[in-house]
Amino acid sequence: MLSALNPFKNSREYEARLRKPFVPTSVTLKQVHDAVPKELLKPNEWLSMYYVLRDVALCSGFFFLASQIDPWAKTSYGGYVEPGWQTTTARWALWAAYWWFQGLTWGGIFCLGHDAGHGTLFNSKILNQTVGYILHVFLLIPYSAWRSTHHAHHKANVSMERDENYLPHLRSEYKLPEEKKAQPADYAEVFEETPIWTLTRMLIMQGMGWWLYLTRNTLGAKMYPPGTNHFSPWSPLFKPAQRPAIIVSDIGLVCMTTVLYLWTRQCGLSAFIKCYFIPYLMVNHWIVMFTYLHHSDPTIPHYRRGQWSFMRGASATVDRPLMGWMGRFFLHNISHDHVAHHFFIKAPFYNGPKITKLIRRVLQDDYNYDTTNTWYALYRSFTQCLFVEEEGEIIFYKNKYGKAAREVDEKVLQEISQGWNSKAQDALDEKEPMTDEVTGEPTDVETQ
């Protein structure tokens, strides 16, 4: 409600987290899993197919409408719009509407391909992989490559050693003095910048961040060497057994690029830019926006090895009502129910709202929700989630003044100093064996 009245204010949920020191959840993984009926984890194949066909139909319909915008403009839209600046304004307003809604539709197509990669749309593995591959290739996404690193992310969310994306920068990466010696001038020298430059960097992240991650592993896991990318079958991101799938992904990208090239030769560069490239930039924006905000927040911790557990990692994400009904409709609940997705990776997205309600009752204050206006939340995280300290087992982002928005409870710090280890929490979690969704081999969610 607060964020609705003032889009540049923190929500009351966010402010409530700021007011209390952080204590890791005492809820166990078993309690969370016991709260959700098993039928909510099974796909309804007809419903899944409906969503796939719906998004394909929306995409096709928007393509058709886009093809009519310029021809309609030549007739002043059937005489309903005055020739001159009125027709020009109407033309560009229609193109802007197309870019917005086609970009959202493609964001939904990305989400469906993501879910297919998790095996949550259909019971058939072949059908899931085929649908996911086609949907992602259409968006020039290396399906098998990203699927591999994304599954690794789920197994190690907010682990400083093992998470695969949006790993915080360290103090040393900015060449800042150690915390005790750092002065305000040291932080100002590194982080002070004009609003225009901040906006420029945000636009670069939103427009190019997805490809910077795929091609350069920007904000990816620090255990990989510079230049690591998602396109080389010999990349350290992948195991030898995964190389054939990476090659197949690359072949799909070559085929899609060829189709786009031939289409551009046939219809012209202007048609390519307006019909495909600009919506493509929009979908890159949506992918970066919702994935960044899932895990980059001043009030959400990261853990080092001694304090990380699957339970803690899964709970360290934020649900946001991104874009309201449009986020529900076009983006398939990806931000509204992301906490549920981390606890139940095999649950279909359309059961997310029900699962969220059930686990929220179990997690209570440990459930992270934020109604802050999403665009302001993006700016807030971009300007406040700058780096973390080299030391500490439970750490929070620090801002341009070297201050963290939230601290760990003193009692917890004392327990850590006395040798308390997250393995105690692991025992409470009564760990359930999982299957490696890439190799198919049995594994454990807490495997280090």
Residue, then its C-alpha position, 0 to 999 in steps of 0.5 A: m500500500l505504501s509503495a502504491l502511494n509513493p513509488f519511491k519509498n520502501s514497502r512496509e515489508y522491507e522496512a520491517r526487515l530493516r528494523k530487526p537483526f537477521v537470524p537464520t530460519s529455524v524452520t526445517l526443510k521437512q516442515v516446508h515439504d510436509a506443508v505442500p500436498k504432493e499433487l501440487l508438484k505434478p504437472n497438468e499436461w493439458l494446462s501446460m500445453y495451453y500455456v505454451l500454445r497461448d504464448v505462441a498465439l500471442c506472439s504470432g498475433f502481435f507479429f501480425l499486428a506489427s506487420q500492419i502498423d506501417p501500412w495502416a499509417k499510409t491510409s491514416y488508419g482508415g481515415y480515423v486519424e488526421p494526416g500529418w503529426q497525428t498519424t505519425t504519433a499514432r504510428w509510433a504509439l502503436w509500435a511502442a505498444y507492440w514492443w512492450f507487449q511482445g517483450l512481455t510475451w517473450g519474457g513469458i516464453f523464456c519462463l516456459g522454456h525455463d520451466a520445461g528445463h526443470g521438467t515441470l511442464f510435461n511428464s515426458k522428459i523428451l517433450n520437456q526438452t524439445v519444447g524448452y529447446i525450441l522456445h529458448v532457441f527462438l530467443l537466441i538462448p543456449y538452452s542446455a548451457w543455461r539450463s546446466t548453470h541454472h540448476a547449479h544455481h538452485k543447488a547453491n543459492v546465495s552460497m559465496e563459493r558455489d552459486e552460479n550467478y549474481l555473486p557479490h563483488l568483494r571489497s578487494e575487487y574495488k581495491l578499497p582499504e580494509e574496513k577498519k582503515a577505510q575513510p569516507a573519501d575512500y568510498a567516495e572515490v570509488f562509488e560517487e558518480t552523477p545520476i546520469w552515469t548511474l542511469t547509463r550503467m543501469l541501462i547497460m545492465q538491463g540491455m546487455g547484462w544477460w549477454l555479458y553473463l552468457t559470454r563473459n560470466t559477468l557476476g557469475a561464479k568466481m571459481y571459473p577463469p576469466g572469459t568463461n562462457h556458455f557457448s564453448p562445449w569445453s567451458p569449465l561450466f560443463k562436465p564432459a558428459q554435457r558437451p554434446a548437449i552444448i553443441v546441440s544448443d549452439i547448432g540451434l542458435v546458428c539455425m535461428t541466426t540464419v533464419l533471422y538473416l534470411w528474413t532480414r534480407q527479405c523484409g529489410l533491416s527496418a522490419f528486423i529491428k522493429c519486429y524482432f530486435i527491439p522486443y529482443l532487447m525488452v526480453n533481455h531487460w525482463i530476464v535481468m530485472f526479475t533474476y537480479l531482484h530475486h537475489s540482490d537485495p540489501t536485506i537478504p544475506h549471502y552465506r559462506r561455506g560454514q553457514w550455508s545449507f539448502m534450507r537457508g539458501a532456498s529461503a534467501t530470495v524475495d517474492r515481488p508482485l512484479m508488474g502486477w497482473m501483467g507479471r502474473f499473466f505474461l511472466h507466469n508467476i516467476s517473481h510472485d512465487h519465486v520462493a516456492h520455486h526454490f523450495f519445489i523446483k519440480a512444481p509447475f508454475y501455475n501451482g505457485p500461488k497455492i504453494t506460496k500460501l502454504i509455505r508462507r504459513v510455515l516460514q512466517d517472518d522468514y518468508n521474504y516479500d516486498t511490495t516496493n515498486t519494482w522499478y524503485a527496487l531495481y534502482r535501490s538494489f543497483t545503488q545499494c548492493l555494491f560489495v560484501e566483506e572478505e570475512g564473515e560467514i553470514i554477510f550482507y551487501k554494503n552501500k557506497y558509504g561502506k554500510a550494510a542495511r542489515e546486521v546479523d543478530e549478536k547471539v548468532l555471531q556469538e554462536i558462530s564464533q563458538g564453532w556452531n556450524s550449519k551442519a546442525q541445521d542440516a541434521l534438522d532438515e532431514k535431507e531428502p535425496m535429489t536427482d541431478e537434473v543435468t546428469g540424472e545421477p542421485t545427489d544431495v541438495e547440500t553436497q559441497 
